[in-house]
Structure formats: C-alpha cells, structure tokens
Amino acid sequence: MTLTMITAMIMGYQWLIILLIVLLLFGGKKIPELMKGVGKGVRAFKEGMNEAEGELKKAMDEPAKKTESAAKNDGETAK
C-alpha cells in the first residue's frame, strides 16, 4: 500500500485518536523535541537532494562544454 492510500483510508476522527495515542506515549514535553528532530531530518534530506541535483546538472553541463570547445578548436584548425 502506498502512503497516499493509507492516508486516504484514515478519516478525521481517526487522526485525533492517533494524535492522542502519540501524546500519551511521548508526553507533552517530548513532542516538540520529536518535531524538532523530524524538521532537522527533513532539512538535511532537502539539502542532500539539492546537492545531488546540482552535481547532476554540473555533470550534464561538462560534456556540453567539452563539445563546444572541441567544435571551436576544429573551427580554428580548419582556417
């Protein structure tokens, strides 16, 4: 099952029950700490994705630059 299917099957009142169980398990003082950790994790994931995307763009640009410089060199040698 995908996550969207699971969330679609959970109704509004069921979310309340889940939130109450989480509150009982972790307590009111631990929840902000947990959310802070989740936020840091999401931020680190996004930074990693952006870094990987930048490396891919850089790798894709390198062959284009090589072909441009090779074409330029071929044009100069043909003169």
N, C-alpha and C positions, 0 to 999 in steps of 0.2 A: 504494500500500500504506500502510496506517496503521501507526503506531508499535507498536501492540499486536500486530499481525500479524507485524511484523518481530521483536519480542522473543519472541513465541511460537515462531518458527521457529529461534531461536538456543538451543541446548542449553547445559548447564552447562560442559562442557569447551570449547565454543567461546568462552564468555565468558572463560575462562582464557587462551586464545590471544590474544584481543583485548586483554586486560589486559597480557599480556607484550609485545605489539607496542607498546602505548602506553608502557610502561615503557622499552622500548628506544629509542623515538623521542624521548621527552622527558627521560628520565633520572629518577633518584630525587629529585633536588633540585627539579626543576621541577614535579612533580606536586602537591605541597602548594600551590604558588603558583597553579597552574591551578585547583585545587579551591576555593581562596580566592576567586578571580575568579568562578567559577561561583556560589559561595554569595552573593557580593555582587550578582550579576546576578539571581538568584532572589529575593533580599530586595527589591531595587528593583522587580522585577516585581510582587511581592505588595503592596508599598506603593502602587504605581500602581493596582492593581486595587482595593484598599481605598478609595483616594481617589476613584476613578471611581464606585464603589458608593455612597459617601457623597454624592457630588454628585447621583447619580440619585435617591437617597432624598430628598434635600433638594428637588430639583425636583418630585418627586411629591407632597411634603407641601405645597408652596406653593399649588397650586390648591385643595387641600382647605381650607387656612386661609382663602383668599380667599372660597370659597363659604360657609364658616361665618360669616365676618364679614359677608358680604352678607346672609345669612339673618338674622343678628342685627339688622342695620340695617333690614331690611324689617319685622321684628317690632316694632321700636321706632317706626317711622314709622306702622305700622298702628294703634297705640294712640291 
